[in-house]
Amino acid sequence: MELNVLKAKSHDIRLVAFDLDGTLLKSDHTISELSLLAIQKLRDKGIKIAIASGRIFTMLEAYAHALGGVDFVISVNGGSIDDLNTGQSVERKYLPAEDAKHMIDYCLNEHLDCCLLTRGPSYFTKNSRRIERFQKYNDLAKTLGLKTIELKIYEGMIDDVNHIEKILIQEMNINKTHKIMKFVDQQTALTYTSSDKNLLDVSSKGIDKGDALKKIAAYMNIRQDQICAFGDYDNDVSMFEVAGISIAMGNASKKALDAAVYVTESNDHEGIAIAIKEIFSEVIR
């Protein structure tokens, strides 16, 4: 879509949603000062801001704090939606307990690096490689005086399977990944997406970021074409299919690039700030 068309559409935008990893965050997991300033300019014009991430809600507080004024948080790829202004959940979905048990048994039997994510503790298999990301987040939270995530190791079925928001599997072998996907499709009522390379996000069916944006639009009483979405990976495509303006980062996956109407610079080269300046120039001037 041509830039002059996007500029015209930007006058109607009431909500801007940002994916986190690979989009709003640079490779060092920080938000650039230029991005913060650009987002503040949107906020100053009354535009609402949302974070839309595959991460669990408890792993997003530090970034909402850094932005200084997030209105909505979409977590676990749309499984949970929170209104930070009221402190209320717009929606929260858990994996059906029996399917969760079936999936956990499979992961244990196959010796997979499988994380069980809840709003309370997050559970990791012994020798999990993924736990390091959570430990780094806890270090950041501590420096900001924010709540840390309780991290637990599990070697069998956990006690509480009723409040799992997402099962995250890290697998480097693509053949094993295909085997996991086949199991999910044939043996459970669950679904999956990918939030990053070598990651499989398993959740309840009917959950994606695009559906979450539809629900926020209804909640705000705005049209879906009054939403702008930024993203970089396959799990952001559903947002692009809903939003009036969809912007892929220069580092985006092929699926995300193909689905977006506009491509900006990468997350490490001020892609957020550049796109806001170019597309919203008449709104924020």
Backbone torsions as a table, in degrees:
resi	resn	phi	psi	omega
1	MET	NA	135.8	-176.0
2	GLU	-69.2	150.4	-175.1
3	LEU	-60.6	-39.2	-179.3
4	ASN	-64.8	-31.3	176.4
5	VAL	-69.8	-42.5	178.9
6	LEU	-64.8	-38.7	178.0
7	LYS	-61.3	-40.7	178.4
8	ALA	-65.5	-41.4	-179.8
9	LYS	-68.1	-27.9	-175.6
10	SER	-62.7	-24.0	-179.4
11	HIS	-65.7	-22.6	-178.4
12	ASP	-95.6	-6.4	-175.2
13	ILE	-68.5	131.0	-180.0
14	ARG	-117.5	-14.4	-179.4
15	LEU	-143.8	132.6	174.0
16	VAL	-119.6	124.6	-178.5
17	ALA	-109.9	132.3	-178.7
18	PHE	-117.8	123.8	164.7
19	ASP	-63.4	160.4	-175.5
20	LEU	-98.6	-78.2	-174.6
21	ASP	-66.3	127.1	-179.9
22	GLY	82.9	-3.8	-178.5
23	THR	-126.0	-79.8	179.3
24	LEU	-72.5	-34.1	179.6
25	LEU	-91.2	138.2	171.7
26	LYS	-75.0	177.4	-178.8
27	SER	-63.6	-22.5	177.8
28	ASP	-89.3	9.8	176.4
29	HIS	66.9	28.6	173.3
30	THR	-117.2	162.7	176.3
31	ILE	-102.8	130.4	-176.5
32	SER	-69.9	153.4	178.9
33	GLU	-62.1	-36.9	179.2
34	LEU	-66.1	-37.2	176.2
35	SER	-64.2	-44.2	179.4
36	LEU	-60.0	-43.0	-179.8
37	LEU	-66.3	-42.0	-179.3
38	ALA	-64.8	-41.6	179.5
39	ILE	-68.0	-35.7	177.2
40	GLN	-63.0	-36.2	178.3
41	LYS	-64.4	-38.5	175.7
42	LEU	-63.1	-45.4	-178.9
43	ARG	-62.3	-38.8	179.7
44	ASP	-61.9	-23.9	179.0
45	LYS	-92.9	9.8	176.4
46	GLY	85.9	8.6	178.8
47	ILE	-81.1	130.6	179.7
48	LYS	-77.6	150.3	-176.4
49	ILE	-119.5	135.5	176.6
50	ALA	-129.0	144.9	167.1
51	ILE	-101.2	131.9	179.8
52	ALA	-126.8	106.5	-170.5
53	SER	-134.2	158.2	170.6
54	GLY	-78.9	-13.3	-178.4
55	ARG	-69.6	160.6	173.4
56	ILE	-75.0	158.1	-176.3
57	PHE	-55.9	-42.0	-176.6
58	THR	-67.1	-13.0	178.8
59	MET	-101.2	15.0	-178.3
60	LEU	-119.2	-11.3	-174.5
61	GLU	-58.5	-40.8	-177.6
62	ALA	-62.7	-34.8	-177.6
63	TYR	-79.7	-35.1	172.8
64	ALA	-63.0	-38.6	177.5
65	HIS	-63.5	-43.0	-179.1
66	ALA	-64.6	-36.9	180.0
67	LEU	-72.8	-26.4	172.3
68	GLY	79.4	5.6	179.7
69	GLY	177.5	60.7	177.3
70	VAL	-89.7	133.4	-179.0
71	ASP	-89.3	-41.0	-178.0
72	PHE	-132.4	145.3	172.4
73	VAL	-121.9	119.0	172.0
74	ILE	-99.3	116.4	-178.9
75	SER	-118.2	171.0	-177.2
76	VAL	40.7	49.7	174.9
77	ASN	59.2	28.6	178.1
78	GLY	106.8	-3.5	179.4
79	GLY	-68.0	-26.6	177.8
80	SER	-133.0	140.8	176.7
81	ILE	-131.2	125.4	-178.8
82	ASP	-124.0	135.7	173.4
83	ASP	-93.7	106.6	-176.4
84	LEU	-73.1	-19.2	179.2
85	ASN	-73.2	-32.9	179.6
86	THR	-102.8	-15.9	-176.1
87	GLY	75.1	14.5	-177.2
88	GLN	-107.1	149.5	173.5
89	SER	-83.2	127.0	173.8
90	VAL	-75.5	-37.1	178.2
91	GLU	-159.6	146.3	174.7
92	ARG	-148.7	124.2	-179.1
93	LYS	-121.8	141.4	177.7
94	TYR	-115.3	157.8	173.5
95	LEU	-66.8	137.2	173.0
96	PRO	-55.3	134.5	-171.7
97	ALA	-56.2	-44.2	-177.0
98	GLU	-66.2	-39.4	177.0
99	ASP	-67.5	-38.1	177.6
100	ALA	-61.3	-45.3	178.4
101	LYS	-60.3	-44.3	-179.0
102	HIS	-61.5	-41.3	-178.9
103	MET	-69.9	-40.9	179.7
104	ILE	-63.8	-45.5	177.9
105	ASP	-56.9	-44.1	179.8
106	TYR	-61.7	-46.4	-178.3
107	CYS	-63.7	-39.9	178.4
108	LEU	-66.2	-42.8	-179.6
109	ASN	-66.0	-32.7	-179.0
110	GLU	-91.9	1.4	179.2
111	HIS	55.7	47.5	-178.9
112	LEU	-90.2	152.5	174.1
113	ASP	-80.1	92.8	-168.7
114	CYS	-120.8	119.1	-179.9
115	CYS	-103.3	134.9	177.8
116	LEU	-109.4	114.1	-168.4
117	LEU	-109.0	125.3	177.2
118	THR	-130.8	174.2	176.2
119	ARG	-78.9	-12.1	172.3
120	GLY	-95.0	-118.9	177.9
121	PRO	-71.3	156.1	167.9
122	SER	-114.3	135.6	-171.1
123	TYR	-109.4	139.1	-177.0
124	PHE	-133.3	144.1	174.8
125	THR	-70.4	156.6	177.8
126	LYS	-59.0	136.6	-178.7
127	ASN	67.1	24.4	176.9
128	SER	-62.4	135.4	175.0
129	ARG	-82.4	-23.8	-173.7
130	ARG	-75.8	-23.6	-175.4
131	ILE	-60.4	-26.7	-179.2
132	GLU	-59.6	-36.6	178.8
133	ARG	-63.0	-38.7	180.0
134	PHE	-71.7	-36.3	176.9
135	GLN	-65.6	-38.8	177.3
136	LYS	-66.3	-38.4	176.4
137	TYR	-62.8	-42.8	178.8
138	ASN	-60.3	-37.9	176.6
139	ASP	-61.7	-42.0	177.9
140	LEU	-64.6	-45.2	-179.4
141	ALA	-59.9	-40.5	179.8
142	LYS	-61.6	-41.5	-178.9
143	THR	-65.6	-25.3	-179.3
144	LEU	-96.0	-1.2	-178.6
145	GLY	72.9	25.9	-178.7
146	LEU	-102.3	166.2	-178.5
147	LYS	-67.6	137.5	176.7
148	THR	-94.0	166.8	179.7
149	ILE	-93.8	133.7	175.8
150	GLU	-76.2	122.0	-177.0
151	LEU	-108.9	126.1	-178.0
152	LYS	-126.9	146.5	174.3
153	ILE	-97.2	135.1	176.7
154	TYR	-126.5	146.3	178.8
155	GLU	-125.1	0.5	177.7
156	GLY	-151.2	-164.7	-179.5
157	MET	-64.4	133.5	178.5
158	ILE	-80.3	160.0	-177.4
159	ASP	-67.3	-43.3	-174.6
160	ASP	-106.8	99.1	177.1
161	VAL	-101.2	5.9	-174.9
162	ASN	-88.9	-11.4	-175.4
163	HIS	-127.7	30.0	175.5
164	ILE	-79.3	122.8	-179.7
165	GLU	-90.1	-28.7	-179.9
166	LYS	-160.3	145.7	169.4
167	ILE	-108.5	123.1	-177.3
168	LEU	-111.9	122.3	-178.4
169	ILE	-115.9	125.8	175.5
170	GLN	-105.0	118.4	-177.2
171	GLU	-140.7	123.0	-177.1
172	MET	-83.4	-24.1	-176.8
173	ASN	-88.4	113.9	-175.4
174	ILE	-63.6	-31.7	178.1
175	ASN	-66.5	-39.0	176.5
176	LYS	-66.7	-38.2	178.6
177	THR	-60.7	-43.6	178.4
178	HIS	-63.3	-35.1	177.9
179	LYS	-66.4	-40.7	177.6
180	ILE	-63.4	-45.2	179.9
181	MET	-60.2	-40.5	179.0
182	LYS	-63.5	-40.6	178.4
183	PHE	-63.0	-46.0	179.5
184	VAL	-59.3	-45.4	-178.0
185	ASP	-64.4	-41.5	-170.2
186	GLN	-96.6	-24.5	-172.1
187	GLN	-114.5	-4.2	-179.2
188	THR	-137.2	171.5	173.4
189	ALA	-103.0	25.0	-177.9
190	LEU	-96.8	176.6	176.3
191	THR	-138.0	177.2	-177.5
192	TYR	-149.2	158.3	170.7
193	THR	-146.4	-178.4	177.2
194	SER	-125.9	126.9	179.6
195	SER	-100.8	-9.2	178.0
196	ASP	-170.0	169.1	179.9
197	LYS	-59.6	133.9	177.8
198	ASN	71.0	11.9	179.2
199	LEU	-114.8	138.3	174.3
200	LEU	-122.7	120.2	-179.4
201	ASP	-99.8	113.4	-177.6
202	VAL	-104.6	129.0	-176.6
203	SER	-149.7	-178.7	175.7
204	SER	-67.0	153.3	177.4
205	LYS	-68.7	156.2	178.7
206	GLY	81.7	13.3	-179.2
207	ILE	-113.5	125.7	168.1
208	ASP	-161.8	166.4	-176.5
209	LYS	-64.9	-33.8	179.7
210	GLY	-64.8	-42.3	177.4
211	ASP	-62.8	-37.2	177.5
212	ALA	-63.3	-40.2	177.3
213	LEU	-63.8	-38.0	176.7
214	LYS	-60.0	-42.0	-178.3
215	LYS	-68.8	-37.6	177.1
216	ILE	-68.0	-38.7	177.7
217	ALA	-59.3	-44.4	178.1
218	ALA	-65.0	-40.2	179.9
219	TYR	-62.9	-39.1	179.7
220	MET	-85.1	-11.5	-174.9
221	ASN	61.7	47.6	174.9
222	ILE	-123.4	166.0	176.5
223	ARG	-81.3	155.0	178.3
224	GLN	-65.9	-29.9	179.9
225	ASP	-76.3	1.0	174.2
226	GLN	-96.0	16.6	178.3
227	ILE	-111.9	139.8	171.4
228	CYS	-116.3	135.9	-178.3
229	ALA	-129.1	135.6	175.0
230	PHE	-110.8	137.4	177.5
231	GLY	-162.3	174.5	-177.6
232	ASP	-140.7	-6.0	-173.4
233	TYR	-136.7	178.4	-172.8
234	ASP	-56.8	-37.1	-177.7
235	ASN	-73.8	-2.4	175.6
236	ASP	-95.3	-10.4	-177.2
237	VAL	-59.8	-39.3	-179.8
238	SER	-62.0	-32.6	174.7
239	MET	-66.4	-42.1	-178.7
240	PHE	-62.7	-31.8	-179.1
241	GLU	-74.5	-17.9	-178.5
242	VAL	-98.8	-42.1	-170.2
243	ALA	-70.0	150.2	175.5
244	GLY	-70.5	-34.2	174.9
245	ILE	-126.7	121.4	179.6
246	SER	-118.5	127.0	-173.3
247	ILE	-124.7	120.1	176.6
248	ALA	-97.3	143.0	175.7
249	MET	-73.7	157.1	179.2
250	GLY	-62.6	-22.1	179.6
251	ASN	-93.8	11.8	-172.4
252	ALA	-69.9	159.1	174.3
253	SER	-68.7	163.5	-178.7
254	LYS	-59.9	-41.4	-179.5
255	LYS	-61.5	-42.3	-179.8
256	ALA	-68.1	-42.1	179.3
257	LEU	-61.9	-41.6	-178.5
258	ASP	-68.4	-29.9	-175.3
259	ALA	-85.9	-21.5	-174.5
260	ALA	-81.1	154.2	176.0
261	VAL	-92.4	-9.9	-178.0
262	TYR	-150.6	141.3	177.8
263	VAL	-120.0	126.9	179.5
264	THR	-104.9	-169.8	176.9
265	GLU	-72.1	174.4	-177.4
266	SER	-73.9	169.9	178.4
267	ASN	-64.6	-23.8	179.2
268	ASP	-92.4	-0.7	-178.5
269	HIS	-129.5	41.0	172.0
270	GLU	60.9	36.5	-179.1
271	GLY	-59.3	-38.6	179.6
272	ILE	-63.9	-53.9	-176.8
273	ALA	-61.3	-40.4	-179.0
274	ILE	-64.8	-45.5	-179.1
275	ALA	-64.7	-41.9	178.9
276	ILE	-63.4	-42.8	179.7
277	LYS	-63.3	-41.3	-176.6
278	GLU	-74.7	-46.5	-172.4
279	ILE	-84.0	-37.4	-176.2
280	PHE	-101.6	19.2	-174.4
281	SER	-56.8	-37.1	-178.7
282	GLU	-80.4	-21.0	-178.9
283	VAL	-81.8	-42.1	-172.0
284	ILE	-98.3	2.5	-177.1
285	ARG	-69.8	NA	NA
